[in-house]
Amino acid sequence: MESVVNIRFLPGTVALFFLAACKLPEQRQAFYPNGFLKERYWVYRDSGREVMDGLYIGWFPNGEREVEILYQDGSEVAKTYFTDRGHFMGSADLAALRDP
């Protein structure tokens, strides 16, 4: 009878193990003293350190976007810059610049 009970818990234990091994992203935010958002980005933990992964957005103190950076496993993939009035300034595809 005990072996039947243990078998019931096996799928849940296996699922919990795989969930713990996954990269679970966490969102981070920082604010200016005036209350406007300064930056928002996503990280996951790997061997005790935080690794940037996903979209980083930085804002000017007036609330307009300053930069958007796409990260993949800690490496910058692309950057887009904006003026302090929110107009597109330029972008760079950093992944294309890397050696294949």
C-alpha positions, 0 to 999 in steps of 0.5 A: 500500500505504501508504494502506491502512495509514493507513486502518486507523489512521484509526478509532482516531485519530478515536476517540482525538480524540473521547475526548480531547474528552469530559468524563472525570470524576475522583473526589476524596476527602479524609480526616479525621486519624482516617481517616474520609472527609471528602468525596468528589466528582467533577470534570472539567477544562475549560480548565484548571480543575476543574468539579464534576459529579455527587454531592458527599458530605461527612461529619462527623468521626464518619463520618455523612453531613453533606451531599449536593450534586448538581452539574451542570456546576459548578452546584448542583442539589440539596442534602440535609442530615443531622444528626451522627447521620445523620438526614435534616434537610432538602433543597432543589431548587436547580434549581427556584429558578433562572429558566427 
